[in-house]
Amino acid sequence: MLQYSMLYPKQSVSRRTVSMDGMWKFSLDPEGKGTENGWTDGIPQADLIPVPASFQDFYTDKDTREYAGDLWYETDVFVPEEYAGKNVAIRFGCATHRAEVYLNGVHVTSHVGGFLPFMADITNVARYNAVNKVVVKINNELSETNIPCGKTKVLSNGKKMNSPYFDFFNYSGLQRPVKLVAYPKEYVFDLTVDHRINGRDADVSYSVVTTGEHPVEVTVYDEDGREVAVSQGKEGILHIENAHLWQVRNAYLYTFTVRIKDEEEVLDEYSEEIGVRTVEVKGKDILINGSPVYLKGFGKHEDSDIVGRGFHIGVMKRDFECMKWIGANSFRTSHYPYSDEIYQMADREGFLVIDEVPAVGLFESLMNFMEASTGKKTAFFAKDTIPELLENHLHAVEEMITRDKNHACVIAWSLLNEPETTDEAAVPYFEKVFARAHELDVQKRPRTFALIMNSLPDTCKCYHLADVISMNRYYGWYLMGGYEMCDAEAAFRAEMDKWAGKNLDRPFVFTEYGADTYAAEHKLPSVMWSQEYQKEYLEMCHRVFDSYDFIKGEQVWNFADFQTTEGIMRVNGNKKGIFTRQRQPKDAAFYFKERWESLPLDHKSK
């Protein structure tokens, strides 16, 4: 079990949370000498930078944008006297990719992994009723021992450079909210729920982990604040009569309140908004509350102008409004778990989410999007770095599932994106990751991974582990593009015929397909990169999708244009967005709106 609670910080009668977001001191440390020079006590000659945000796009020099190495943050936080006698911690939404945290010069925690939250316990180090100095040392170098994978090289001028094995920019820093939290010594550490529907009623099994032995009471309130169920004990079943089920694009959220009590005194209280719903895969169908659903939506990124991968509440709101307008019902958190607030919004708006761990780049290539189409094999899982990588991968899976397990929106776990699967060495690695995910999730959601272009029916060694087959395919773009579109469609159908011949009796979802499109480019007749070609390409893909009854979802790549490493195949980023990076529609958005609004939720169900 994790040593820190993954529950999202909430205010209650027993808990306090204070935002630490704002302008923090900031400094790069290219020589890596900050620690020996005493920066743990404070950063000399520091700039000011917003938190949360990626650091790279604020500055006008290329050395900062491309920086690889140690970077330091510092701020002051006042810890009130009233927090004395409680547990006090700093909760980081993430720190990309490795972090060391200091309070008043004392090391309080470290964390590996750049896309999930962690806590720094400062109870015994903090000065109460006084200002405390927080210093965070982050390292953003890529390697083959942590996810996402890549490498770091040194240029002839002595400067380091990150070389990702993935096609999105290596934004980093303190990219999500930071909070000061105070909570009782005996507190609610974790809450887990599972749902069963019995006619018009629902039975919710729950399990509460606390740090003490006082009695626990769990109460469920409806959206009007009325009590609808209550149970005593750390484990039990909550019976909800005439339950309002959480439905796709028609959400209903109950409030589950956990109280630790000493007779009538409340020692701790924690509440979470939870939708009651079931999810399962049955044959070729994905079932929500026992009814089949067809996924319509996007692969996304946390990516926007200026703040990079930093959480921006306004961008989040705009994204959901665009998805609602276009008729989408789902998205994948490609290629990493997103900020907590996005799942809360998806719960409220009724979107289905494929939640993805940051396991991308497990295919050694600096242009994997191209080389996977050539049949390249990398024997990635035969490397001597695999034991350490697996340890970090499993830890990220545990953090993700522990954090996100109660979200109604999360209907599947994506455990890898575009890994090398043509080598038998991949099989034991996959088996361990898939088994751990199944063990951790009491709801037993379906597990999947996104198959790269060279993971074909006769070459992939690992597809049998997936409950849903997720396909990333680019026939007509990276393969047989332009006037060869007819051959691309034929090749696409030939592959799908081979999958059909395997009679897997499992749903397939296309988690990526798309064509780069420059928003200002029109051409008649079409050429690649024009808006006209994007539509022709999408129409071809949809003809293929509509021809096979086991294809139960389409998540186009990508929701919006996003930043990547610079290169001859990228015009200031990946331009496959259906919306621009500024969240304005390309022509394809209107095509999708017409298609998706015409497809029923149970499209292709028998």
Solvent accessible surface area in square Angstrom, and as a share of the most:
residue,aa,sasa,rsa
1,M,158,0.71
2,L,12,0.06
3,Q,163,0.72
4,Y,40,0.15
5,S,13,0.08
6,M,8,0.04
7,L,23,0.11
8,Y,40,0.15
9,P,14,0.09
10,K,64,0.27
11,Q,114,0.50
12,S,25,0.16
13,V,102,0.58
14,S,9,0.06
15,R,22,0.08
16,R,86,0.32
17,T,25,0.15
18,V,71,0.41
19,S,69,0.45
20,M,17,0.08
21,D,58,0.30
22,G,34,0.33
23,M,115,0.51
24,W,1,0.00
25,K,87,0.37
26,F,6,0.02
27,S,19,0.12
28,L,43,0.21
29,D,8,0.04
30,P,98,0.62
31,E,131,0.59
32,G,44,0.42
33,K,92,0.39
34,G,0,0.00
35,T,67,0.39
36,E,136,0.61
37,N,95,0.48
38,G,32,0.31
39,W,34,0.12
40,T,19,0.11
41,D,92,0.47
42,G,19,0.18
43,I,11,0.06
44,P,68,0.43
45,Q,188,0.83
46,A,34,0.26
47,D,70,0.36
48,L,102,0.51
49,I,1,0.01
50,P,44,0.28
51,V,5,0.03
52,P,26,0.16
53,A,1,0.01
54,S,0,0.00
55,F,0,0.00
56,Q,3,0.02
57,D,42,0.22
58,F,62,0.26
59,Y,66,0.25
60,T,147,0.86
61,D,68,0.35
62,K,110,0.46
63,D,78,0.40
64,T,15,0.09
65,R,83,0.30
66,E,52,0.23
67,Y,22,0.08
68,A,5,0.04
69,G,3,0.03
70,D,20,0.10
71,L,0,0.00
72,W,0,0.00
73,Y,1,0.00
74,E,4,0.02
75,T,24,0.14
76,D,86,0.45
77,V,13,0.07
78,F,104,0.43
79,V,0,0.00
80,P,32,0.20
81,E,100,0.45
82,E,112,0.50
83,Y,6,0.02
84,A,48,0.37
85,G,62,0.60
86,K,47,0.20
87,N,21,0.11
88,V,0,0.00
89,A,1,0.00
90,I,0,0.00
91,R,7,0.03
92,F,0,0.00
93,G,2,0.02
94,C,1,0.00
95,A,1,0.00
96,T,0,0.00
97,H,4,0.02
98,R,61,0.22
99,A,2,0.01
100,E,58,0.26
101,V,0,0.00
102,Y,24,0.09
103,L,0,0.00
104,N,29,0.15
105,G,26,0.25
106,V,74,0.43
107,H,87,0.39
108,V,29,0.17
109,T,29,0.17
110,S,62,0.40
111,H,12,0.06
112,V,65,0.38
113,G,16,0.15
114,G,0,0.00
115,F,5,0.02
116,L,4,0.02
117,P,1,0.01
118,F,3,0.01
119,M,29,0.13
120,A,0,0.00
121,D,83,0.43
122,I,0,0.00
123,T,17,0.10
124,N,148,0.76
125,V,43,0.24
126,A,12,0.09
127,R,140,0.51
128,Y,58,0.22
129,N,92,0.47
130,A,33,0.26
131,V,86,0.49
132,N,1,0.00
133,K,61,0.26
134,V,0,0.00
135,V,1,0.01
136,V,0,0.00
137,K,43,0.18
138,I,1,0.00
139,N,27,0.14
140,N,0,0.00
141,E,35,0.16
142,L,7,0.03
143,S,38,0.25
144,E,30,0.13
145,T,32,0.19
146,N,9,0.05
147,I,4,0.02
148,P,4,0.03
149,C,0,0.00
150,G,0,0.00
151,K,85,0.36
152,T,42,0.24
153,K,91,0.39
154,V,100,0.58
155,L,71,0.35
156,S,130,0.84
157,N,98,0.50
158,G,53,0.51
159,K,94,0.40
160,K,81,0.34
161,M,62,0.28
162,N,17,0.09
163,S,6,0.04
164,P,10,0.06
165,Y,3,0.01
166,F,11,0.04
167,D,30,0.16
168,F,4,0.02
169,F,15,0.06
170,N,13,0.07
171,Y,1,0.00
172,S,0,0.00
173,G,0,0.00
174,L,0,0.00
175,Q,1,0.01
176,R,3,0.01
177,P,16,0.10
178,V,0,0.00
179,K,34,0.14
180,L,1,0.01
181,V,9,0.05
182,A,1,0.01
183,Y,20,0.08
184,P,17,0.11
185,K,112,0.48
186,E,29,0.13
187,Y,27,0.10
188,V,0,0.00
189,F,22,0.09
190,D,19,0.10
191,L,0,0.00
192,T,26,0.15
193,V,2,0.01
194,D,17,0.09
195,H,4,0.02
196,R,139,0.51
197,I,54,0.28
198,N,79,0.41
199,G,71,0.68
200,R,191,0.70
201,D,34,0.18
202,A,0,0.00
203,D,30,0.15
204,V,0,0.00
205,S,46,0.30
206,Y,8,0.03
207,S,38,0.25
208,V,6,0.03
209,V,54,0.31
210,T,17,0.10
211,T,69,0.40
212,G,15,0.15
213,E,158,0.71
214,H,65,0.29
215,P,86,0.54
216,V,2,0.01
217,E,29,0.13
218,V,0,0.00
219,T,3,0.02
220,V,0,0.00
221,Y,49,0.18
222,D,14,0.07
223,E,82,0.37
224,D,105,0.55
225,G,51,0.49
226,R,148,0.54
227,E,105,0.47
228,V,52,0.30
229,A,10,0.08
230,V,74,0.42
231,S,18,0.11
232,Q,119,0.53
233,G,27,0.26
234,K,64,0.27
235,E,125,0.56
236,G,25,0.24
237,I,108,0.55
238,L,1,0.00
239,H,84,0.38
240,I,1,0.00
241,E,118,0.53
242,N,90,0.46
243,A,16,0.12
244,H,101,0.45
245,L,40,0.20
246,W,0,0.00
247,Q,67,0.30
248,V,15,0.09
249,R,88,0.32
250,N,103,0.53
251,A,25,0.20
252,Y,35,0.13
253,L,6,0.03
254,Y,3,0.01
255,T,39,0.23
256,F,0,0.00
257,T,5,0.03
258,V,0,0.00
259,R,48,0.17
260,I,0,0.00
261,K,45,0.19
262,D,58,0.30
263,E,151,0.68
264,E,152,0.68
265,E,106,0.48
266,V,49,0.28
267,L,39,0.19
268,D,0,0.00
269,E,29,0.13
270,Y,3,0.01
271,S,33,0.21
272,E,29,0.13
273,E,88,0.39
274,I,1,0.00
275,G,0,0.00
276,V,0,0.00
277,R,4,0.01
278,T,33,0.19
279,V,14,0.08
280,E,83,0.37
281,V,41,0.24
282,K,135,0.57
283,G,29,0.28
284,K,64,0.27
285,D,36,0.19
286,I,5,0.03
287,L,16,0.08
288,I,4,0.02
289,N,25,0.13
290,G,48,0.46
291,S,61,0.40
292,P,35,0.22
293,V,6,0.03
294,Y,0,0.00
295,L,1,0.01
296,K,16,0.07
297,G,0,0.00
298,F,0,0.00
299,G,0,0.00
300,K,12,0.05
301,H,8,0.03
302,E,16,0.07
303,D,6,0.03
304,S,8,0.05
305,D,59,0.31
306,I,109,0.55
307,V,24,0.14
308,G,0,0.00
309,R,3,0.01
310,G,7,0.07
311,F,27,0.11
312,H,84,0.38
313,I,122,0.62
314,G,37,0.35
315,V,37,0.21
316,M,21,0.09
317,K,98,0.41
318,R,100,0.37
319,D,8,0.04
320,F,4,0.02
321,E,61,0.27
322,C,8,0.05
323,M,1,0.00
324,K,61,0.26
325,W,89,0.31
326,I,0,0.00
327,G,19,0.18
328,A,2,0.02
329,N,4,0.02
330,S,1,0.01
331,F,2,0.01
332,R,1,0.00
333,T,0,0.00
334,S,0,0.00
335,H,11,0.05
336,Y,1,0.00
337,P,0,0.00
338,Y,2,0.01
339,S,1,0.00
340,D,8,0.04
341,E,25,0.11
342,I,20,0.10
343,Y,2,0.01
344,Q,63,0.28
345,M,34,0.15
346,A,0,0.00
347,D,4,0.02
348,R,99,0.36
349,E,29,0.13
350,G,0,0.00
351,F,0,0.00
352,L,1,0.00
353,V,0,0.00
354,I,5,0.02
355,D,0,0.00
356,E,0,0.00
357,V,0,0.00
358,P,5,0.03
359,A,0,0.00
360,V,3,0.01
361,G,1,0.01
362,L,0,0.00
363,F,0,0.00
364,E,58,0.26
365,S,5,0.03
366,L,98,0.49
367,M,70,0.31
368,N,7,0.04
369,F,30,0.13
370,M,58,0.26
371,E,58,0.26
372,A,2,0.02
373,S,19,0.12
374,T,103,0.60
375,G,41,0.39
376,K,70,0.30
377,K,129,0.55
378,T,24,0.14
379,A,46,0.36
380,F,0,0.00
381,F,10,0.04
382,A,70,0.55
383,K,51,0.22
384,D,136,0.70
385,T,34,0.20
386,I,20,0.10
387,P,96,0.60
388,E,93,0.42
389,L,0,0.00
390,L,24,0.12
391,E,119,0.53
392,N,32,0.16
393,H,0,0.00
394,L,45,0.22
395,H,68,0.30
396,A,10,0.07
397,V,0,0.00
398,E,23,0.11
399,E,3,0.01
400,M,0,0.00
401,I,1,0.00
402,T,29,0.17
403,R,20,0.07
404,D,1,0.00
405,K,17,0.07
406,N,6,0.03
407,H,24,0.11
408,A,2,0.01
409,C,0,0.00
410,V,0,0.00
411,I,3,0.02
412,A,5,0.04
413,W,1,0.00
414,S,1,0.01
415,L,0,0.00
416,L,0,0.00
417,N,2,0.01
418,E,18,0.08
419,P,0,0.00
420,E,0,0.00
421,T,0,0.00
422,T,14,0.08
423,D,41,0.21
424,E,111,0.50
425,A,34,0.26
426,A,0,0.00
427,V,24,0.14
428,P,63,0.40
429,Y,7,0.03
430,F,0,0.00
431,E,79,0.35
432,K,105,0.45
433,V,0,0.00
434,F,3,0.01
435,A,62,0.48
436,R,65,0.24
437,A,0,0.00
438,H,81,0.36
439,E,115,0.52
440,L,41,0.21
441,D,2,0.01
442,V,69,0.39
443,Q,21,0.09
444,K,93,0.39
445,R,3,0.01
446,P,8,0.05
447,R,41,0.15
448,T,2,0.01
449,F,0,0.00
450,A,1,0.01
451,L,0,0.00
452,I,3,0.01
453,M,15,0.07
454,N,8,0.04
455,S,0,0.00
456,L,54,0.27
457,P,7,0.04
458,D,103,0.53
459,T,35,0.20
460,C,9,0.05
461,K,72,0.30
462,C,0,0.00
463,Y,30,0.12
464,H,96,0.43
465,L,35,0.18
466,A,2,0.01
467,D,40,0.21
468,V,6,0.04
469,I,0,0.00
470,S,2,0.01
471,M,0,0.00
472,N,1,0.00
473,R,1,0.00
474,Y,9,0.04
475,Y,14,0.05
476,G,0,0.00
477,W,18,0.06
478,Y,23,0.09
479,L,50,0.25
480,M,54,0.24
481,G,16,0.15
482,G,20,0.19
483,Y,219,0.83
484,E,89,0.40
485,M,29,0.13
486,C,94,0.56
487,D,73,0.38
488,A,0,0.00
489,E,28,0.12
490,A,62,0.48
491,A,30,0.23
492,F,0,0.00
493,R,70,0.26
494,A,51,0.40
495,E,9,0.04
496,M,0,0.00
497,D,80,0.41
498,K,115,0.49
499,W,2,0.01
500,A,38,0.29
501,G,58,0.56
502,K,79,0.33
503,N,126,0.65
504,L,35,0.17
505,D,84,0.43
506,R,46,0.17
507,P,0,0.00
508,F,4,0.02
509,V,0,0.00
510,F,0,0.00
511,T,1,0.00
512,E,8,0.04
513,Y,0,0.00
514,G,1,0.01
515,A,0,0.00
516,D,1,0.01
517,T,0,0.00
518,Y,106,0.40
519,A,41,0.32
520,A,79,0.61
521,E,65,0.29
522,H,102,0.46
523,K,98,0.42
524,L,167,0.83
525,P,110,0.69
526,S,27,0.17
527,V,71,0.41
528,M,63,0.28
529,W,69,0.24
530,S,0,0.00
531,Q,10,0.05
532,E,49,0.22
533,Y,5,0.02
534,Q,2,0.01
535,K,81,0.34
536,E,78,0.35
537,Y,0,0.00
538,L,0,0.00
539,E,56,0.25
540,M,0,0.00
541,C,1,0.00
542,H,4,0.02
543,R,114,0.42
544,V,0,0.00
545,F,0,0.00
546,D,70,0.36
547,S,60,0.39
548,Y,24,0.09
549,D,72,0.37
550,F,16,0.07
551,I,0,0.00
552,K,8,0.03
553,G,0,0.00
554,E,0,0.00
555,Q,0,0.00
556,V,1,0.00
557,W,12,0.04
558,N,2,0.01
559,F,2,0.01
560,A,5,0.04
561,D,11,0.05
562,F,5,0.02
563,Q,32,0.14
564,T,3,0.02
565,T,45,0.26
566,E,104,0.47
567,G,41,0.40
568,I,172,0.87
569,M,60,0.27
570,R,16,0.06
571,V,81,0.46
572,N,115,0.59
573,G,1,0.01
574,N,1,0.01
575,K,31,0.13
576,K,1,0.00
577,G,0,0.00
578,I,1,0.00
579,F,2,0.01
580,T,21,0.12
581,R,37,0.13
582,Q,109,0.49
583,R,11,0.04
584,Q,95,0.42
585,P,50,0.31
586,K,3,0.01
587,D,64,0.33
588,A,1,0.01
589,A,0,0.00
590,F,113,0.47
591,Y,33,0.13
592,F,0,0.00
593,K,51,0.22
594,E,129,0.58
595,R,31,0.11
596,W,0,0.00
597,E,106,0.48
598,S,79,0.51
599,L,23,0.11
600,P,72,0.45
601,L,75,0.37
602,D,68,0.35
603,H,37,0.17
604,K,43,0.18
605,S,36,0.23
606,K,220,0.93
